[in-house]
Amino acid sequence: MAGAPDGVALRQIFQLPVPDFQHIALGLCGLWHGGDAAQLEIVADLLSSDAVRLQTGAIATVERWGGDTALTATLTRISPAAETRISALGIDEQRLDVIFDITTPAVERAGLGDGFAVFLRITEWQTEDAVQFPLSALFKRRGDWTVFRAEDGTVTEQIISIGRQNAQFAEVLEGLDAGMQVVTHPNDQLMTGAEIVQRSSLE
């Protein structure tokens, strides 16, 4: 049809029988779902507790889509309402759809189509200049986050202020500078002034 947008038929929704008007041979007509394969979106099913930390414009890396290189995508829309869905373990979860536009040019993702499965790594937050230390060095002392700072062969208890954190590291806002050494997995007997023994010297 002249003037019709470019696109392809993606899937048939249902079929209806064609009435036998004027004794025309019977056939089938159907309703089809169409779209432009070059303009794909990714719909990610996320826990509401994860989605609430995201903002539009967040960048995601698209992996396991079938190509040799990862693709990039940008978060464009977060569903305003969650619904209860049952997990594979039979647990009720509050989940919602988060929509991403694929920003990698279509020519670099040939073969990726409607309904395909992909794996997303979403960047929740990033900064170019952050001091971070392992969570295994942190402990609470009288309500404050604390580490044992290693310096001149001994340890000193140091109160710090932390910001963002993930499963392994925490961002340090105050109390430690880049390059400082800390004790990981400190035990209850460790205290300020204790001498440091390098593990390599015990082997």
C-alpha contacts under 8 A as a table, 3 or more apart, distances in Angstrom:
res1	aa1	res2	aa2	distance
1	M	4	A	5.70
6	D	36	D	6.53
7	G	34	G	6.60
7	G	35	G	5.05
7	G	36	D	4.32
7	G	37	A	6.93
8	V	34	G	5.49
8	V	35	G	5.63
8	V	36	D	6.24
8	V	37	A	7.25
9	A	12	Q	7.83
9	A	32	W	6.47
9	A	33	H	6.00
9	A	34	G	4.24
9	A	35	G	6.66
10	L	32	W	7.30
10	L	33	H	5.56
10	L	34	G	5.03
10	L	35	G	6.73
10	L	114	D	7.09
11	R	32	W	5.82
11	R	33	H	5.28
11	R	34	G	7.07
12	Q	15	Q	7.74
12	Q	30	G	6.95
12	Q	31	L	6.08
12	Q	32	W	4.30
12	Q	33	H	6.02
13	I	30	G	7.32
13	I	31	L	5.52
13	I	32	W	5.45
13	I	33	H	6.57
14	F	30	G	5.64
14	F	31	L	5.68
14	F	32	W	7.47
15	Q	28	L	6.45
15	Q	29	C	5.70
15	Q	30	G	4.10
15	Q	31	L	6.51
16	L	28	L	5.77
16	L	29	C	5.36
16	L	30	G	5.78
17	P	26	L	7.57
17	P	27	G	6.21
17	P	28	L	4.62
17	P	29	C	6.22
18	V	26	L	6.00
18	V	27	G	5.38
18	V	28	L	5.29
18	V	29	C	6.17
19	P	26	L	6.79
20	D	23	H	5.43
20	D	24	I	5.64
20	D	25	A	6.69
20	D	26	L	5.72
21	F	24	I	5.89
36	D	39	Q	5.51
36	D	40	L	7.42
37	A	40	L	6.00
37	A	113	G	6.27
37	A	114	D	7.15
38	A	106	A	5.38
39	Q	102	I	7.79
39	Q	106	A	7.87
40	L	101	D	6.74
40	L	102	I	6.43
40	L	113	G	7.63
40	L	114	D	7.31
41	E	99	I	6.68
41	E	100	F	5.59
41	E	101	D	4.80
41	E	102	I	6.14
42	I	99	I	5.70
42	I	100	F	4.98
42	I	101	D	6.40
42	I	102	I	7.20
43	V	97	D	6.08
43	V	98	V	5.72
43	V	99	I	4.78
43	V	100	F	6.53
44	A	97	D	5.56
44	A	98	V	5.11
44	A	99	I	6.36
44	A	100	F	7.83
45	D	95	R	6.48
45	D	96	L	5.69
45	D	97	D	4.85
45	D	98	V	6.50
46	L	50	D	6.52
46	L	51	A	6.13
46	L	95	R	5.41
46	L	96	L	5.62
46	L	97	D	6.36
46	L	98	V	6.99
47	L	50	D	5.30
47	L	51	A	6.22
47	L	93	E	7.08
47	L	94	Q	5.92
47	L	95	R	4.39
47	L	96	L	6.51
48	S	51	A	4.96
48	S	52	V	6.00
48	S	82	A	6.71
48	S	94	Q	5.76
48	S	95	R	5.20
48	S	96	L	6.25
49	S	52	V	5.61
49	S	53	R	7.32
50	D	53	R	5.77
50	D	54	L	7.32
51	A	54	L	5.35
51	A	78	I	7.67
51	A	96	L	7.83
51	A	98	V	7.49
52	V	55	Q	7.95
53	R	124	E	6.98
54	L	58	A	6.95
54	L	124	E	5.87
55	Q	58	A	5.96
55	Q	75	L	7.47
56	T	74	T	7.74
56	T	75	L	5.09
56	T	76	T	5.24
56	T	77	R	6.26
56	T	78	I	7.51
57	G	74	T	5.63
57	G	75	L	5.08
57	G	76	T	6.25
58	A	74	T	5.72
58	A	75	L	5.21
58	A	122	I	7.21
58	A	123	T	6.28
58	A	124	E	6.69
59	I	72	T	7.20
59	I	73	A	5.92
59	I	74	T	4.78
59	I	75	L	6.45
59	I	122	I	6.16
59	I	123	T	5.63
60	A	72	T	5.84
60	A	73	A	5.13
60	A	74	T	6.14
60	A	75	L	7.54
60	A	120	L	6.27
60	A	121	R	5.37
60	A	122	I	4.21
60	A	123	T	5.85
61	T	70	A	6.42
61	T	71	L	5.81
61	T	72	T	4.80
61	T	73	A	6.36
61	T	120	L	5.72
61	T	121	R	5.07
61	T	122	I	6.48
62	V	65	W	7.14
62	V	70	A	5.45
62	V	71	L	4.78
62	V	72	T	5.72
62	V	73	A	6.94
62	V	118	V	6.56
62	V	119	F	5.77
62	V	120	L	4.88
62	V	121	R	6.63
63	E	66	G	8.00
63	E	69	T	7.70
63	E	70	A	5.08
63	E	71	L	6.73
63	E	118	V	6.12
63	E	119	F	4.97
63	E	120	L	6.21
63	E	121	R	7.80
64	R	67	G	7.33
64	R	70	A	7.83
64	R	118	V	5.49
64	R	119	F	5.57
65	W	112	L	7.25
65	W	116	F	7.66
65	W	117	A	6.56
65	W	118	V	4.77
65	W	119	F	7.04
66	G	112	L	7.80
67	G	70	A	7.35
67	G	109	R	7.04
71	L	102	I	7.45
71	L	103	T	7.73
71	L	104	T	5.76
71	L	109	R	7.80
72	T	102	I	6.06
72	T	103	T	5.68
72	T	104	T	5.64
73	A	100	F	5.88
73	A	101	D	5.35
73	A	102	I	4.19
73	A	103	T	5.09
73	A	104	T	7.17
74	T	100	F	5.19
74	T	101	D	5.33
74	T	102	I	6.57
74	T	103	T	6.83
75	L	78	I	7.93
75	L	98	V	7.37
75	L	99	I	5.92
75	L	100	F	4.27
75	L	101	D	6.48
76	T	99	I	5.82
76	T	100	F	5.44
76	T	101	D	6.56
77	R	98	V	6.01
77	R	99	I	5.07
77	R	100	F	7.07
78	I	96	L	7.92
78	I	97	D	6.48
78	I	98	V	4.58
78	I	99	I	6.25
79	S	82	A	7.21
79	S	96	L	6.16
79	S	97	D	5.54
79	S	98	V	6.10
81	A	96	L	6.76
82	A	94	Q	5.84
82	A	95	R	5.25
82	A	96	L	4.60
82	A	97	D	7.90
83	E	93	E	7.97
83	E	94	Q	5.42
83	E	95	R	5.62
83	E	96	L	6.39
84	T	92	D	6.11
84	T	93	E	5.39
84	T	94	Q	4.67
84	T	95	R	6.32
85	R	92	D	5.70
85	R	93	E	5.34
85	R	94	Q	6.35
85	R	95	R	6.51
86	I	89	L	7.76
86	I	90	G	5.50
86	I	91	I	5.37
86	I	92	D	4.62
86	I	93	E	6.05
87	S	90	G	5.12
87	S	91	I	5.18
87	S	92	D	6.40
87	S	93	E	6.73
88	A	91	I	7.42
102	I	105	P	7.99
104	T	108	E	6.76
104	T	109	R	7.44
105	P	108	E	5.60
105	P	109	R	7.08
106	A	109	R	5.28
106	A	110	A	6.36
107	V	110	A	5.66
109	R	112	L	5.93
112	L	116	F	6.85
113	G	116	F	5.83
123	T	126	Q	7.11
127	T	130	A	6.54
130	A	171	E	6.46
130	A	172	V	7.50
131	V	171	E	5.73
131	V	172	V	5.47
131	V	173	L	7.44
131	V	176	L	7.95
131	V	177	D	6.90
131	V	178	A	5.71
132	Q	169	F	6.17
132	Q	170	A	5.35
132	Q	171	E	4.42
132	Q	172	V	5.55
132	Q	178	A	7.97
133	F	137	A	7.32
133	F	169	F	5.51
133	F	170	A	5.66
133	F	171	E	6.79
133	F	172	V	7.12
134	P	137	A	5.74
134	P	138	L	7.50
134	P	168	Q	5.81
134	P	169	F	4.39
134	P	170	A	6.32
134	P	184	T	7.49
135	L	138	L	5.36
135	L	167	A	7.81
135	L	168	Q	5.66
135	L	169	F	5.12
135	L	170	A	6.03
136	S	168	Q	7.79
136	S	184	T	5.28
136	S	185	H	5.32
137	A	147	V	5.84
137	A	148	F	7.45
137	A	182	V	6.66
137	A	183	V	5.77
137	A	184	T	4.09
137	A	185	H	5.64
137	A	186	P	6.85
138	L	145	W	6.48
138	L	146	T	5.74
138	L	147	V	5.22
138	L	184	T	7.76
139	F	145	W	5.81
139	F	146	T	5.41
139	F	147	V	6.50
140	K	143	G	5.75
140	K	144	D	5.39
140	K	145	W	4.80
140	K	146	T	5.83
141	R	144	D	5.25
141	R	145	W	6.49
141	R	146	T	6.33
144	D	159	I	6.47
144	D	160	I	7.50
145	W	159	I	5.87
145	W	160	I	5.69
145	W	161	S	6.60
145	W	162	I	7.61
146	T	157	E	6.83
146	T	158	Q	5.49
146	T	159	I	4.37
146	T	160	I	5.68
147	V	157	E	5.92
147	V	158	Q	5.32
147	V	159	I	6.56
147	V	160	I	7.34
147	V	182	V	6.73
147	V	183	V	7.24
148	F	155	V	5.72
148	F	156	T	5.32
148	F	157	E	4.56
148	F	158	Q	5.90
148	F	182	V	5.60
148	F	183	V	5.55
148	F	186	P	7.72
148	F	192	T	7.68
149	R	155	V	5.38
149	R	156	T	5.13
149	R	157	E	6.22
149	R	158	Q	6.30
149	R	180	M	7.34
149	R	181	Q	5.99
149	R	182	V	4.50
149	R	183	V	6.53
150	A	153	G	6.84
150	A	154	T	5.82
150	A	155	V	4.52
150	A	156	T	6.52
150	A	180	M	7.51
150	A	181	Q	5.30
150	A	182	V	5.29
150	A	183	V	6.67
150	A	196	I	7.63
151	E	154	T	5.62
151	E	155	V	6.19
151	E	156	T	7.62
151	E	181	Q	7.32
153	G	195	E	5.81
153	G	196	I	5.26
153	G	197	V	7.93
154	T	192	T	7.68
154	T	193	G	5.49
154	T	194	A	5.41
154	T	195	E	4.36
154	T	196	I	5.25
155	V	183	V	7.98
155	V	191	M	7.39
155	V	192	T	5.48
155	V	193	G	5.48
155	V	194	A	5.68
155	V	195	E	6.64
155	V	196	I	6.91
156	T	191	M	7.39
156	T	192	T	4.49
156	T	193	G	6.18
157	E	191	M	7.11
157	E	192	T	5.54
158	Q	175	G	6.95
159	I	175	G	6.33
160	I	172	V	7.01
160	I	173	L	7.48
160	I	174	E	5.52
160	I	175	G	4.45
160	I	176	L	6.89
161	S	172	V	5.96
161	S	173	L	5.34
161	S	174	E	5.01
161	S	175	G	6.54
162	I	170	A	6.47
162	I	171	E	5.48
162	I	172	V	4.45
162	I	173	L	5.28
162	I	174	E	7.16
163	G	170	A	6.77
163	G	171	E	5.06
163	G	172	V	6.11
163	G	173	L	6.14
164	R	170	A	5.94
164	R	171	E	5.29
165	Q	168	Q	7.55
165	Q	169	F	5.66
165	Q	170	A	4.11
165	Q	171	E	5.97
166	N	169	F	5.62
166	N	170	A	6.54
172	V	175	G	7.35
172	V	176	L	6.79
173	L	176	L	7.85
174	E	177	D	7.98
176	L	180	M	6.81
177	D	180	M	5.95
183	V	186	P	6.21
186	P	190	L	6.55
187	N	190	L	5.75
190	L	194	A	6.76
191	M	194	A	5.91
197	V	201	S	7.26
198	Q	201	S	5.55
198	Q	202	L	7.30
199	R	202	L	5.42
199	R	203	E	7.03
200	S	203	E	5.49
